[in-house]
């Protein structure tokens, strides 16, 4: 799988979790995304992303 697809998955996950980490949802989120490929995903491999947010850590 092309690393650009994996980067897109990470980008969408990061944007979604940060936008919906507050109530009401944030209208704009900004992040710096850098990808260092360590291996290869092959057809049939399962790819998923998780980005939990702990509110206590957001308040500083």
VOBA-1610 file (N, C-alpha, C; in pm, whole numbers, padded with zeros to 5 digits, always signed):
BEGIN
Unk+00085-00117+00000Unk+00000+00000+00000Unk+00090+00123+00000Unk+00055+00220-00079Unk+00132+00343-00090Unk+00127+00420+00042Unk+00241+00472+00086Unk+00245+00543+00215Unk+00160+00669+00214Unk+00129+00723+00096Unk+00040+00838+00090Unk-00101+00804+00135Unk-00145+00681+00107Unk-00277+00638+00153Unk-00277+00624+00305Unk-00170+00567+00359Unk-00160+00553+00504Unk-00152+00690+00570Unk-00079+00784+00509Unk-00071+00920+00562Unk-00208+00987+00560Unk-00286+00963+00456Unk-00420+01020+00448Unk-00508+00964+00559Unk-00500+00833+00583Unk-00576+00772+00692Unk-00539+00836+00826Unk-00410+00853+00850Unk-00364+00916+00974Unk-00412+01060+00983Unk-00406+01134+00874Unk-00448+01273+00871Unk-00597+01288+00902Unk-00680+01206+00840Unk-00824+01212+00862Unk-00857+01173+01006Unk-00789+01071+01058Unk-00813+01029+01196Unk-00774+01138+01294Unk-00656+01196+01275Unk-00609+01302+01364Unk-00702+01424+01359Unk-00741+01464+01239Unk-00832+01578+01225Unk-00967+01553+01289Unk-01021+01434+01270Unk-01152+01401+01326Unk-01149+01398+01478Unk-01048+01333+01534Unk-01044+01319+01679Unk-01019+01454+01746Unk-00939+01540+01687Unk-00918+01671+01748Unk-01040+01761+01731Unk-01106+01753+01618Unk-01226+01835+01597Unk-01337+01798+01693Unk-01355+01668+01716Unk-01465+01623+01799Unk-01425+01598+01944Unk-01308+01648+01986Unk-01265+01633+02125Unk-01324+01740+02215Unk-01398+01833+02159Unk-01462+01937+02240Unk-01608+01947+02202Unk-01685+02009+02289Unk-01828+02027+02265Unk-01859+02175+02280Unk-01896+02245+02174Unk-01921+02197+02039Unk-01791+02164+01967Unk-01799+02086+01859Unk-01677+02048+01785Unk-01601+02171+01736Unk-01469+02160+01733Unk-01386+02268+01681Unk-01408+02283+01531Unk-01413+02405+01483Unk-01432+02428+01341Unk-01305+02415+01260Unk-01190+02424+01327Unk-01062+02420+01257Unk-00960+02350+01346Unk-00889+02258+01290Unk-00778+02194+01362Unk-00654+02204+01276Unk-00539+02206+01341Unk-00413+02217+01268Unk-00313+02122+01332Unk-00241+02050+01250Unk-00140+01958+01299Unk-00029+01947+01196Unk+00086+01901+01242Unk+00198+01872+01153Unk+00208+01720+01144Unk+00200+01666+01026Unk+00203+01522+01006Unk+00328+01483+00929Unk+00404+01391+00985Unk+00525+01340+00920Unk+00518+01188+00923Unk+00548+01124+00812Unk+00541+00979+00802Unk+00681+00923+00772Unk+00724+00829+00855Unk+00847+00753+00830Unk+00804+00609+00811Unk+00817+00558+00690Unk+00772+00422+00660Unk+00872+00320+00714Unk+00819+00223+00788Unk+00903+00119+00847Unk+00885-00016+00779Unk+00780-00029+00699Unk+00753-00156+00634Unk+00652-00137+00523Unk+00599-00248+00476Unk+00507-00244+00363Unk+00377-00310+00400Unk+00266-00248+00363Unk+00134-00311+00374Unk+00104-00377+00239Unk+00060-00498+00245Unk+00032-00576+00124Unk-00118-00592+00104Unk-00164-00618-00018Unk-00306-00644-00040Unk-00357-00752+00056Unk-00468-00722+00122Unk-00525-00813+00220Unk-00485-00782+00363Unk-00381-00699+00384Unk-00343-00658+00520Unk-00450-00566+00577Unk-00471-00573+00707Unk-00568-00489+00775Unk-00498-00363+00822Unk-00551-00247+00782Unk-00495-00117+00822Unk-00603-00041+00896Unk-00574+00008+01016Unk-00671+00089+01089Unk-00596+00192+01172Unk-00668+00293+01217Unk-00608+00400+01298Unk-00694+00426+01420Unk-00629+00447+01534Unk-00697+00482+01658Unk-00629+00606+01714Unk-00707+00701+01761Unk-00649+00822+01818Unk-00732+00865+01939Unk-00713+00800+02054Unk-00790+00838+02172Unk-00745+00973+02226Unk-00838+01044+02283Unk-00809+01173+02346Unk-00850+01164+02492Unk-00761+01204+02581Unk-00791+01209+02722Unk-00805+01356+02759Unk-00929+01401+02795Unk-00955+01543+02820Unk-00862+01607+02923Unk-00818+01534+03025Unk-00730+01591+03125Unk-00598+01637+03065Unk-00552+01569+02961Unk-00426+01605+02897Unk-00442+01727+02806Unk-00564+01754+02761Unk-00587+01871+02674Unk-00580+02001+02752Unk-00613+01998+02881Unk-00620+02122+02958Unk-00484+02170+03002Unk-00380+02092+02977Unk-00246+02137+03001Unk-00190+02095+03132
//
